[in-house]
Amino acid sequence: MVSEKDFIASNLAATPENGNFQWSAPSNIALVKYWGKKAHQIPANPSISFTLNSCKTITNLAFAKKENDGNFSFDLLFEGQPKEDFKPKIQKFLERIAIYCPYLKNYHFTIDTQNTFPHSSGIASSASGMAALAMNIMSLEKTLNPEMTTEYFYQKASFLARLGSGSACRSVKGSVVVWGNHAEMENSSDLFGVEFPAKLHDNFMNFQDTILLVDKGEKQVSSTVGHDLMHNHPFAEQRFAQAHHNLSAIQSVLENGDLEAFIQIVESEALTLHAMMMTSLPYFILMKPNTLEIINKIWKFRNETKIPICFTLDAGANVHVLYPENVREACLQFIKDELVGYCQNGQYICDAIGTGAINIL
Ligand code: DP6
């Protein structure tokens, strides 16, 4: 079994003076949700997600050798402009990964990052952002250790991304990614995401995700606080057991293409996530009235047309509308006619299942 120790960098031979890398990494949408964690970003239960294609972060990492004075040194740019408010999060990330990447203190970095989705869309950029940064750091490590295998490269990238933001470890490689130990999922790990090992049924090929931007405001409760509230939560143990069960069930569904079963698991997971928020202490609600309007419209449309369209939610008010590619036209028409009116400024994003991070430079 792979352990944390395996990710401490060794065999660092080369010492480049300076250079530049660029990666894009996508966002992902969980089908079975990660909600609750232990120390060191270890998830309380396993989760599985579809990797997205269009919603992504593109990050350029320039590095120049400096004296190792025991500190990290970096400038942070967002869309080319200095962004001081993002720095503490990056500083914390670098501190968390320091023991695995001791070479980082030998360089000054300029991190320049941008998202393909609107900045204030309420779409979490932490998954794509942390994944893109982790990919760049691994490109640097690969330069220092050219012997590194591709498998190790991606595994450690996911491992590092997880230390930045849990869900980020599912944004590295693959269309469907599992994170967290699960009895029936060979090679699954709490430390990094792994590609769903079986062949995905044709029903899920190019599966569509239209993201309805219901509320773009700051969330009143961050994911970090929400995860924390799963400690001493009255339903925590049941919930974690349910996630294991749902992961077993969805594993078969992704192979056999049973869309009815898929819908039941995915919608139940979304509502359970929000039920956990509503039943923690302090309790909170991230859905908005329009979130519920949209859910009801989707149920009505599905009942009337028998088209296998469903929804999921992340930790916010936005709704991800999921449907197979072969019903794309009917679903898009329905979304435009009946759902877009519930979106803030009529905004929505058409996305689909993707394949993971891409090396640009
Ligand atoms: C509801 O990965 O954002 O989207 O590890 O604290 O950064 P941190 O949390 P984060 O939590 C995501 C929670 C979720 C469900 C999911 O993506 O599985």
Residues whose N, C-alpha, C, O or C-beta is under 5 A from the ligand:
A	BS01	DP6	A30 V32 K33 Y34 S47 G164 S165 G166 S167 A168 S223 T224 D314 A315
